[in-house]
Amino acid sequence: MSTFPSVQAVEAWITPQLGDYADDFDIDAIVSDIRSTLPAGQSLNDLPLDDLNAILQAHDISARG
């Protein structure tokens, strides 16, 4: 059994946090980065805020034309 959160669990966790701005982000890339950053066995809520902000900033597609 995997000790990492599932793709669906990460997506369900991050999308509501982005709210109306979710379409401005590459959700698949965010999910992938969160899953690779989060140590095994830790909760999504244990992800350091600085790490989360860096991931979100890296995948903000709103400014891409």
mmCIF file of the N, C-alpha and C atoms, coordinates in Angstrom:
data_MODEL
# 
_entry.id   MODEL 
# 
loop_
_atom_site.group_PDB 
_atom_site.id 
_atom_site.type_symbol 
_atom_site.label_atom_id 
_atom_site.label_alt_id 
_atom_site.label_comp_id 
_atom_site.label_asym_id 
_atom_site.label_entity_id 
_atom_site.label_seq_id 
_atom_site.pdbx_PDB_ins_code 
_atom_site.Cartn_x 
_atom_site.Cartn_y 
_atom_site.Cartn_z 
_atom_site.occupancy 
_atom_site.B_iso_or_equiv 
_atom_site.pdbx_formal_charge 
_atom_site.auth_seq_id 
_atom_site.auth_comp_id 
_atom_site.auth_asym_id 
_atom_site.auth_atom_id 
_atom_site.pdbx_PDB_model_num 
ATOM 1   N N  . MET A 1 1  ? 0.839   -1.181 0.000   1.00 0.00 ? 1  MET A N  1 
ATOM 2   C CA . MET A 1 1  ? 0.000   0.000  0.000   1.00 0.00 ? 1  MET A CA 1 
ATOM 3   C C  . MET A 1 1  ? 0.884   1.245  0.000   1.00 0.00 ? 1  MET A C  1 
ATOM 4   N N  . SER A 1 2  ? 0.542   2.213  -0.826  1.00 0.00 ? 2  SER A N  1 
ATOM 5   C CA . SER A 1 2  ? 1.306   3.446  -0.934  1.00 0.00 ? 2  SER A CA 1 
ATOM 6   C C  . SER A 1 2  ? 1.120   4.303  0.312   1.00 0.00 ? 2  SER A C  1 
ATOM 7   N N  . THR A 1 3  ? 2.210   4.938  0.733   1.00 0.00 ? 3  THR A N  1 
ATOM 8   C CA . THR A 1 3  ? 2.125   5.852  1.871   1.00 0.00 ? 3  THR A CA 1 
ATOM 9   C C  . THR A 1 3  ? 1.996   7.295  1.405   1.00 0.00 ? 3  THR A C  1 
ATOM 10  N N  . PHE A 1 4  ? 1.922   7.494  0.096   1.00 0.00 ? 4  PHE A N  1 
ATOM 11  C CA . PHE A 1 4  ? 1.743   8.827  -0.466  1.00 0.00 ? 4  PHE A CA 1 
ATOM 12  C C  . PHE A 1 4  ? 0.258   9.063  -0.732  1.00 0.00 ? 4  PHE A C  1 
ATOM 13  N N  . PRO A 1 5  ? -0.193  10.310 -0.621  1.00 0.00 ? 5  PRO A N  1 
ATOM 14  C CA . PRO A 1 5  ? -1.592  10.584 -0.961  1.00 0.00 ? 5  PRO A CA 1 
ATOM 15  C C  . PRO A 1 5  ? -1.833  10.308 -2.440  1.00 0.00 ? 5  PRO A C  1 
ATOM 16  N N  . SER A 1 6  ? -3.006  9.847  -2.758  1.00 0.00 ? 6  SER A N  1 
ATOM 17  C CA . SER A 1 6  ? -3.334  9.555  -4.153  1.00 0.00 ? 6  SER A CA 1 
ATOM 18  C C  . SER A 1 6  ? -3.418  10.851 -4.957  1.00 0.00 ? 6  SER A C  1 
ATOM 19  N N  . VAL A 1 7  ? -3.327  10.703 -6.268  1.00 0.00 ? 7  VAL A N  1 
ATOM 20  C CA . VAL A 1 7  ? -3.480  11.851 -7.162  1.00 0.00 ? 7  VAL A CA 1 
ATOM 21  C C  . VAL A 1 7  ? -4.826  12.516 -6.905  1.00 0.00 ? 7  VAL A C  1 
ATOM 22  N N  . GLN A 1 8  ? -5.862  11.713 -6.782  1.00 0.00 ? 8  GLN A N  1 
ATOM 23  C CA . GLN A 1 8  ? -7.207  12.244 -6.553  1.00 0.00 ? 8  GLN A CA 1 
ATOM 24  C C  . GLN A 1 8  ? -7.298  12.991 -5.222  1.00 0.00 ? 8  GLN A C  1 
ATOM 25  N N  . ALA A 1 9  ? -6.640  12.462 -4.202  1.00 0.00 ? 9  ALA A N  1 
ATOM 26  C CA . ALA A 1 9  ? -6.671  13.113 -2.891  1.00 0.00 ? 9  ALA A CA 1 
ATOM 27  C C  . ALA A 1 9  ? -5.971  14.466 -2.930  1.00 0.00 ? 9  ALA A C  1 
ATOM 28  N N  . VAL A 1 10 ? -4.838  14.529 -3.617  1.00 0.00 ? 10 VAL A N  1 
ATOM 29  C CA . VAL A 1 10 ? -4.115  15.802 -3.713  1.00 0.00 ? 10 VAL A CA 1 
ATOM 30  C C  . VAL A 1 10 ? -4.934  16.808 -4.520  1.00 0.00 ? 10 VAL A C  1 
ATOM 31  N N  . GLU A 1 11 ? -5.505  16.351 -5.623  1.00 0.00 ? 11 GLU A N  1 
ATOM 32  C CA . GLU A 1 11 ? -6.323  17.244 -6.453  1.00 0.00 ? 11 GLU A CA 1 
ATOM 33  C C  . GLU A 1 11 ? -7.533  17.751 -5.669  1.00 0.00 ? 11 GLU A C  1 
ATOM 34  N N  . ALA A 1 12 ? -8.179  16.865 -4.921  1.00 0.00 ? 12 ALA A N  1 
ATOM 35  C CA . ALA A 1 12 ? -9.342  17.252 -4.120  1.00 0.00 ? 12 ALA A CA 1 
ATOM 36  C C  . ALA A 1 12 ? -8.953  18.203 -2.989  1.00 0.00 ? 12 ALA A C  1 
ATOM 37  N N  . TRP A 1 13 ? -7.709  18.139 -2.541  1.00 0.00 ? 13 TRP A N  1 
ATOM 38  C CA . TRP A 1 13 ? -7.222  19.000 -1.465  1.00 0.00 ? 13 TRP A CA 1 
ATOM 39  C C  . TRP A 1 13 ? -6.850  20.383 -1.994  1.00 0.00 ? 13 TRP A C  1 
ATOM 40  N N  . ILE A 1 14 ? -6.172  20.444 -3.147  1.00 0.00 ? 14 ILE A N  1 
ATOM 41  C CA . ILE A 1 14 ? -5.646  21.719 -3.640  1.00 0.00 ? 14 ILE A CA 1 
ATOM 42  C C  . ILE A 1 14 ? -6.691  22.540 -4.392  1.00 0.00 ? 14 ILE A C  1 
ATOM 43  N N  . THR A 1 15 ? -7.560  21.906 -5.156  1.00 0.00 ? 15 THR A N  1 
ATOM 44  C CA . THR A 1 15 ? -8.497  22.651 -6.004  1.00 0.00 ? 15 THR A CA 1 
ATOM 45  C C  . THR A 1 15 ? -9.398  23.594 -5.199  1.00 0.00 ? 15 THR A C  1 
ATOM 46  N N  . PRO A 1 16 ? -9.996  23.164 -4.093  1.00 0.00 ? 16 PRO A N  1 
ATOM 47  C CA . PRO A 1 16 ? -10.822 24.102 -3.313  1.00 0.00 ? 16 PRO A CA 1 
ATOM 48  C C  . PRO A 1 16 ? -10.004 25.252 -2.714  1.00 0.00 ? 16 PRO A C  1 
ATOM 49  N N  . GLN A 1 17 ? -8.733  24.995 -2.427  1.00 0.00 ? 17 GLN A N  1 
ATOM 50  C CA . GLN A 1 17 ? -7.896  26.058 -1.877  1.00 0.00 ? 17 GLN A CA 1 
ATOM 51  C C  . GLN A 1 17 ? -7.646  27.157 -2.903  1.00 0.00 ? 17 GLN A C  1 
ATOM 52  N N  . LEU A 1 18 ? -7.616  26.776 -4.174  1.00 0.00 ? 18 LEU A N  1 
ATOM 53  C CA . LEU A 1 18 ? -7.410  27.756 -5.241  1.00 0.00 ? 18 LEU A CA 1 
ATOM 54  C C  . LEU A 1 18 ? -8.713  28.461 -5.610  1.00 0.00 ? 18 LEU A C  1 
ATOM 55  N N  . GLY A 1 19 ? -9.827  27.828 -5.281  1.00 0.00 ? 19 GLY A N  1 
ATOM 56  C CA . GLY A 1 19 ? -11.140 28.430 -5.504  1.00 0.00 ? 19 GLY A CA 1 
ATOM 57  C C  . GLY A 1 19 ? -11.364 28.854 -6.944  1.00 0.00 ? 19 GLY A C  1 
ATOM 58  N N  . ASP A 1 20 ? -11.830 30.086 -7.107  1.00 0.00 ? 20 ASP A N  1 
ATOM 59  C CA . ASP A 1 20 ? -12.139 30.621 -8.435  1.00 0.00 ? 20 ASP A CA 1 
ATOM 60  C C  . ASP A 1 20 ? -10.905 30.741 -9.319  1.00 0.00 ? 20 ASP A C  1 
ATOM 61  N N  . TYR A 1 21 ? -9.720  30.660 -8.729  1.00 0.00 ? 21 TYR A N  1 
ATOM 62  C CA . TYR A 1 21 ? -8.478  30.816 -9.485  1.00 0.00 ? 21 TYR A CA 1 
ATOM 63  C C  . TYR A 1 21 ? -7.890  29.487 -9.947  1.00 0.00 ? 21 TYR A C  1 
ATOM 64  N N  . ALA A 1 22 ? -8.564  28.395 -9.693  1.00 0.00 ? 22 ALA A N  1 
ATOM 65  C CA . ALA A 1 22 ? -8.039  27.070 -10.047 1.00 0.00 ? 22 ALA A CA 1 
ATOM 66  C C  . ALA A 1 22 ? -7.700  26.959 -11.528 1.00 0.00 ? 22 ALA A C  1 
ATOM 67  N N  . ASP A 1 23 ? -8.482  27.603 -12.385 1.00 0.00 ? 23 ASP A N  1 
ATOM 68  C CA . ASP A 1 23 ? -8.214  27.540 -13.823 1.00 0.00 ? 23 ASP A CA 1 
ATOM 69  C C  . ASP A 1 23 ? -6.941  28.276 -14.216 1.00 0.00 ? 23 ASP A C  1 
ATOM 70  N N  . ASP A 1 24 ? -6.395  29.075 -13.304 1.00 0.00 ? 24 ASP A N  1 
ATOM 71  C CA . ASP A 1 24 ? -5.162  29.819 -13.572 1.00 0.00 ? 24 ASP A CA 1 
ATOM 72  C C  . ASP A 1 24 ? -3.914  29.003 -13.261 1.00 0.00 ? 24 ASP A C  1 
ATOM 73  N N  . PHE A 1 25 ? -4.092  27.752 -12.870 1.00 0.00 ? 25 PHE A N  1 
ATOM 74  C CA . PHE A 1 25 ? -2.974  26.906 -12.467 1.00 0.00 ? 25 PHE A CA 1 
ATOM 75  C C  . PHE A 1 25 ? -3.000  25.577 -13.204 1.00 0.00 ? 25 PHE A C  1 
ATOM 76  N N  . ASP A 1 26 ? -1.813  25.009 -13.387 1.00 0.00 ? 26 ASP A N  1 
ATOM 77  C CA . ASP A 1 26 ? -1.671  23.673 -13.970 1.00 0.00 ? 26 ASP A CA 1 
ATOM 78  C C  . ASP A 1 26 ? -1.822  22.670 -12.827 1.00 0.00 ? 26 ASP A C  1 
ATOM 79  N N  . ILE A 1 27 ? -3.045  22.239 -12.603 1.00 0.00 ? 27 ILE A N  1 
ATOM 80  C CA . ILE A 1 27 ? -3.366  21.373 -11.461 1.00 0.00 ? 27 ILE A CA 1 
ATOM 81  C C  . ILE A 1 27 ? -2.585  20.061 -11.522 1.00 0.00 ? 27 ILE A C  1 
ATOM 82  N N  . ASP A 1 28 ? -2.464  19.466 -12.700 1.00 0.00 ? 28 ASP A N  1 
ATOM 83  C CA . ASP A 1 28 ? -1.735  18.196 -12.820 1.00 0.00 ? 28 ASP A CA 1 
ATOM 84  C C  . ASP A 1 28 ? -0.282  18.353 -12.384 1.00 0.00 ? 28 ASP A C  1 
ATOM 85  N N  . ALA A 1 29 ? 0.357   19.447 -12.775 1.00 0.00 ? 29 ALA A N  1 
ATOM 86  C CA . ALA A 1 29 ? 1.749   19.686 -12.395 1.00 0.00 ? 29 ALA A CA 1 
ATOM 87  C C  . ALA A 1 29 ? 1.867   19.948 -10.895 1.00 0.00 ? 29 ALA A C  1 
ATOM 88  N N  . ILE A 1 30 ? 0.908   20.673 -10.345 1.00 0.00 ? 30 ILE A N  1 
ATOM 89  C CA . ILE A 1 30 ? 0.903   20.933 -8.904  1.00 0.00 ? 30 ILE A CA 1 
ATOM 90  C C  . ILE A 1 30 ? 0.776   19.627 -8.134  1.00 0.00 ? 30 ILE A C  1 
ATOM 91  N N  . VAL A 1 31 ? -0.145  18.788 -8.562  1.00 0.00 ? 31 VAL A N  1 
ATOM 92  C CA . VAL A 1 31 ? -0.353  17.488 -7.906  1.00 0.00 ? 31 VAL A CA 1 
ATOM 93  C C  . VAL A 1 31 ? 0.929   16.669 -7.956  1.00 0.00 ? 31 VAL A C  1 
ATOM 94  N N  . SER A 1 32 ? 1.566   16.628 -9.108  1.00 0.00 ? 32 SER A N  1 
ATOM 95  C CA . SER A 1 32 ? 2.806   15.867 -9.264  1.00 0.00 ? 32 SER A CA 1 
ATOM 96  C C  . SER A 1 32 ? 3.899   16.395 -8.334  1.00 0.00 ? 32 SER A C  1 
ATOM 97  N N  . ASP A 1 33 ? 4.059   17.716 -8.289  1.00 0.00 ? 33 ASP A N  1 
ATOM 98  C CA . ASP A 1 33 ? 5.091   18.302 -7.431  1.00 0.00 ? 33 ASP A CA 1 
ATOM 99  C C  . ASP A 1 33 ? 4.801   18.073 -5.953  1.00 0.00 ? 33 ASP A C  1 
ATOM 100 N N  . ILE A 1 34 ? 3.557   18.208 -5.556  1.00 0.00 ? 34 ILE A N  1 
ATOM 101 C CA . ILE A 1 34 ? 3.217   17.975 -4.151  1.00 0.00 ? 34 ILE A CA 1 
ATOM 102 C C  . ILE A 1 34 ? 3.521   16.533 -3.778  1.00 0.00 ? 34 ILE A C  1 
ATOM 103 N N  . ARG A 1 35 ? 3.131   15.602 -4.629  1.00 0.00 ? 35 ARG A N  1 
ATOM 104 C CA . ARG A 1 35 ? 3.361   14.187 -4.325  1.00 0.00 ? 35 ARG A CA 1 
ATOM 105 C C  . ARG A 1 35 ? 4.852   13.869 -4.262  1.00 0.00 ? 35 ARG A C  1 
ATOM 106 N N  . SER A 1 36 ? 5.684   14.555 -5.067  1.00 0.00 ? 36 SER A N  1 
ATOM 107 C CA . SER A 1 36 ? 7.120   14.277 -5.040  1.00 0.00 ? 36 SER A CA 1 
ATOM 108 C C  . SER A 1 36 ? 7.824   15.022 -3.906  1.00 0.00 ? 36 SER A C  1 
ATOM 109 N N  . THR A 1 37 ? 7.212   16.087 -3.394  1.00 0.00 ? 37 THR A N  1 
ATOM 110 C CA . THR A 1 37 ? 7.806   16.889 -2.326  1.00 0.00 ? 37 THR A CA 1 
ATOM 111 C C  . THR A 1 37 ? 7.447   16.367 -0.942  1.00 0.00 ? 37 THR A C  1 
ATOM 112 N N  . LEU A 1 38 ? 6.241   15.885 -0.796  1.00 0.00 ? 38 LEU A N  1 
ATOM 113 C CA . LEU A 1 38 ? 5.741   15.450 0.509   1.00 0.00 ? 38 LEU A CA 1 
ATOM 114 C C  . LEU A 1 38 ? 6.413   14.149 0.933   1.00 0.00 ? 38 LEU A C  1 
ATOM 115 N N  . PRO A 1 39 ? 7.075   14.146 2.087   1.00 0.00 ? 39 PRO A N  1 
ATOM 116 C CA . PRO A 1 39 ? 7.690   12.904 2.555   1.00 0.00 ? 39 PRO A CA 1 
ATOM 117 C C  . PRO A 1 39 ? 6.642   11.805 2.777   1.00 0.00 ? 39 PRO A C  1 
ATOM 118 N N  . ALA A 1 40 ? 7.044   10.589 2.542   1.00 0.00 ? 40 ALA A N  1 
ATOM 119 C CA . ALA A 1 40 ? 6.154   9.436  2.709   1.00 0.00 ? 40 ALA A CA 1 
ATOM 120 C C  . ALA A 1 40 ? 5.567   9.432  4.114   1.00 0.00 ? 40 ALA A C  1 
ATOM 121 N N  . GLY A 1 41 ? 4.286   9.146  4.171   1.00 0.00 ? 41 GLY A N  1 
ATOM 122 C CA . GLY A 1 41 ? 3.612   9.025  5.450   1.00 0.00 ? 41 GLY A CA 1 
ATOM 123 C C  . GLY A 1 41 ? 3.117   10.331 6.040   1.00 0.00 ? 41 GLY A C  1 
ATOM 124 N N  . GLN A 1 42 ? 3.432   11.464 5.402   1.00 0.00 ? 42 GLN A N  1 
ATOM 125 C CA . GLN A 1 42 ? 2.971   12.738 5.940   1.00 0.00 ? 42 GLN A CA 1 
ATOM 126 C C  . GLN A 1 42 ? 1.657   13.158 5.296   1.00 0.00 ? 42 GLN A C  1 
ATOM 127 N N  . SER A 1 43 ? 0.900   13.900 6.047   1.00 0.00 ? 43 SER A N  1 
ATOM 128 C CA . SER A 1 43 ? -0.386  14.423 5.585   1.00 0.00 ? 43 SER A CA 1 
ATOM 129 C C  . SER A 1 43 ? -0.156  15.617 4.664   1.00 0.00 ? 43 SER A C  1 
ATOM 130 N N  . LEU A 1 44 ? -1.114  15.860 3.790   1.00 0.00 ? 44 LEU A N  1 
ATOM 131 C CA . LEU A 1 44 ? -1.041  17.045 2.939   1.00 0.00 ? 44 LEU A CA 1 
ATOM 132 C C  . LEU A 1 44 ? -0.959  18.315 3.779   1.00 0.00 ? 44 LEU A C  1 
ATOM 133 N N  . ASN A 1 45 ? -1.582  18.308 4.928   1.00 0.00 ? 45 ASN A N  1 
ATOM 134 C CA . ASN A 1 45 ? -1.543  19.478 5.809   1.00 0.00 ? 45 ASN A CA 1 
ATOM 135 C C  . ASN A 1 45 ? -0.173  19.698 6.430   1.00 0.00 ? 45 ASN A C  1 
ATOM 136 N N  . ASP A 1 46 ? 0.724   18.702 6.318   1.00 0.00 ? 46 ASP A N  1 
ATOM 137 C CA . ASP A 1 46 ? 2.081   18.832 6.834   1.00 0.00 ? 46 ASP A CA 1 
ATOM 138 C C  . ASP A 1 46 ? 3.023   19.502 5.838   1.00 0.00 ? 46 ASP A C  1 
ATOM 139 N N  . LEU A 1 47 ? 2.562   19.726 4.609   1.00 0.00 ? 47 LEU A N  1 
ATOM 140 C CA . LEU A 1 47 ? 3.393   20.362 3.593   1.00 0.00 ? 47 LEU A CA 1 
ATOM 141 C C  . LEU A 1 47 ? 3.694   21.793 4.033   1.00 0.00 ? 47 LEU A C  1 
ATOM 142 N N  . PRO A 1 48 ? 4.989   22.140 4.158   1.00 0.00 ? 48 PRO A N  1 
ATOM 143 C CA . PRO A 1 48 ? 5.329   23.500 4.583   1.00 0.00 ? 48 PRO A CA 1 
ATOM 144 C C  . PRO A 1 48 ? 4.741   24.545 3.626   1.00 0.00 ? 48 PRO A C  1 
ATOM 145 N N  . LEU A 1 49 ? 4.242   25.620 4.178   1.00 0.00 ? 49 LEU A N  1 
ATOM 146 C CA . LEU A 1 49 ? 3.603   26.667 3.390   1.00 0.00 ? 49 LEU A CA 1 
ATOM 147 C C  . LEU A 1 49 ? 4.554   27.247 2.345   1.00 0.00 ? 49 LEU A C  1 
ATOM 148 N N  . ASP A 1 50 ? 5.829   27.403 2.693   1.00 0.00 ? 50 ASP A N  1 
ATOM 149 C CA . ASP A 1 50 ? 6.804   27.918 1.723   1.00 0.00 ? 50 ASP A CA 1 
ATOM 150 C C  . ASP A 1 50 ? 6.922   26.990 0.526   1.00 0.00 ? 50 ASP A C  1 
ATOM 151 N N  . ASP A 1 51 ? 6.923   25.684 0.767   1.00 0.00 ? 51 ASP A N  1 
ATOM 152 C CA . ASP A 1 51 ? 6.991   24.710 -0.324  1.00 0.00 ? 51 ASP A CA 1 
ATOM 153 C C  . ASP A 1 51 ? 5.739   24.784 -1.188  1.00 0.00 ? 51 ASP A C  1 
ATOM 154 N N  . LEU A 1 52 ? 4.586   24.863 -0.552  1.00 0.00 ? 52 LEU A N  1 
ATOM 155 C CA . LEU A 1 52 ? 3.329   24.950 -1.294  1.00 0.00 ? 52 LEU A CA 1 
ATOM 156 C C  . LEU A 1 52 ? 3.294   26.214 -2.148  1.00 0.00 ? 52 LEU A C  1 
ATOM 157 N N  . ASN A 1 53 ? 3.696   27.339 -1.568  1.00 0.00 ? 53 ASN A N  1 
ATOM 158 C CA . ASN A 1 53 ? 3.695   28.592 -2.324  1.00 0.00 ? 53 ASN A CA 1 
ATOM 159 C C  . ASN A 1 53 ? 4.635   28.525 -3.521  1.00 0.00 ? 53 ASN A C  1 
ATOM 160 N N  . ALA A 1 54 ? 5.802   27.915 -3.354  1.00 0.00 ? 54 ALA A N  1 
ATOM 161 C CA . ALA A 1 54 ? 6.750   27.782 -4.464  1.00 0.00 ? 54 ALA A CA 1 
ATOM 162 C C  . ALA A 1 54 ? 6.166   26.908 -5.575  1.00 0.00 ? 54 ALA A C  1 
ATOM 163 N N  . ILE A 1 55 ? 5.498   25.838 -5.200  1.00 0.00 ? 55 ILE A N  1 
ATOM 164 C CA . ILE A 1 55 ? 4.865   24.950 -6.188  1.00 0.00 ? 55 ILE A CA 1 
ATOM 165 C C  . ILE A 1 55 ? 3.766   25.696 -6.936  1.00 0.00 ? 55 ILE A C  1 
ATOM 166 N N  . LEU A 1 56 ? 2.939   26.413 -6.205  1.00 0.00 ? 56 LEU A N  1 
ATOM 167 C CA . LEU A 1 56 ? 1.856   27.156 -6.850  1.00 0.00 ? 56 LEU A CA 1 
ATOM 168 C C  . LEU A 1 56 ? 2.404   28.225 -7.789  1.00 0.00 ? 56 LEU A C  1 
ATOM 169 N N  . GLN A 1 57 ? 3.420   28.934 -7.347  1.00 0.00 ? 57 GLN A N  1 
ATOM 170 C CA . GLN A 1 57 ? 4.009   29.979 -8.181  1.00 0.00 ? 57 GLN A CA 1 
ATOM 171 C C  . GLN A 1 57 ? 4.611   29.393 -9.456  1.00 0.00 ? 57 GLN A C  1 
ATOM 172 N N  . ALA A 1 58 ? 5.239   28.240 -9.337  1.00 0.00 ? 58 ALA A N  1 
ATOM 173 C CA . ALA A 1 58 ? 5.857   27.603 -10.503 1.00 0.00 ? 58 ALA A CA 1 
ATOM 174 C C  . ALA A 1 58 ? 4.828   27.165 -11.538 1.00 0.00 ? 58 ALA A C  1 
ATOM 175 N N  . HIS A 1 59 ? 3.603   26.936 -11.108 1.00 0.00 ? 59 HIS A N  1 
ATOM 176 C CA . HIS A 1 59 ? 2.581   26.409 -12.016 1.00 0.00 ? 59 HIS A CA 1 
ATOM 177 C C  . HIS A 1 59 ? 1.404   27.366 -12.228 1.00 0.00 ? 59 HIS A C  1 
ATOM 178 N N  . ASP A 1 60 ? 1.663   28.647 -11.993 1.00 0.00 ? 60 ASP A N  1 
ATOM 179 C CA . ASP A 1 60 ? 0.673   29.693 -12.277 1.00 0.00 ? 60 ASP A CA 1 
ATOM 180 C C  . ASP A 1 60 ? 0.720   29.974 -13.774 1.00 0.00 ? 60 ASP A C  1 
ATOM 181 N N  . ILE A 1 61 ? -0.321  29.589 -14.473 1.00 0.00 ? 61 ILE A N  1 
ATOM 182 C CA . ILE A 1 61 ? -0.343  29.758 -15.931 1.00 0.00 ? 61 ILE A CA 1 
ATOM 183 C C  . ILE A 1 61 ? -1.149  30.985 -16.353 1.00 0.00 ? 61 ILE A C  1 
ATOM 184 N N  . SER A 1 62 ? -1.587  31.777 -15.405 1.00 0.00 ? 62 SER A N  1 
ATOM 185 C CA . SER A 1 62 ? -2.429  32.930 -15.726 1.00 0.00 ? 62 SER A CA 1 
ATOM 186 C C  . SER A 1 62 ? -1.692  33.983 -16.547 1.00 0.00 ? 62 SER A C  1 
ATOM 187 N N  . ALA A 1 63 ? -0.387  34.085 -16.383 1.00 0.00 ? 63 ALA A N  1 
ATOM 188 C CA . ALA A 1 63 ? 0.377   35.111 -17.098 1.00 0.00 ? 63 ALA A CA 1 
ATOM 189 C C  . ALA A 1 63 ? 0.900   34.619 -18.446 1.00 0.00 ? 63 ALA A C  1 
ATOM 190 N N  . ARG A 1 64 ? 0.743   33.339 -18.703 1.00 0.00 ? 64 ARG A N  1 
ATOM 191 C CA . ARG A 1 64 ? 1.226   32.793 -19.976 1.00 0.00 ? 64 ARG A CA 1 
ATOM 192 C C  . ARG A 1 64 ? 0.245   33.154 -21.075 1.00 0.00 ? 64 ARG A C  1 
ATOM 193 N N  . GLY A 1 65 ? 0.785   33.539 -22.179 1.00 0.00 ? 65 GLY A N  1 
ATOM 194 C CA . GLY A 1 65 ? -0.079  33.972 -23.252 1.00 0.00 ? 65 GLY A CA 1 
ATOM 195 C C  . GLY A 1 65 ? -0.196  33.003 -24.314 1.00 0.00 ? 65 GLY A C  1 
# 
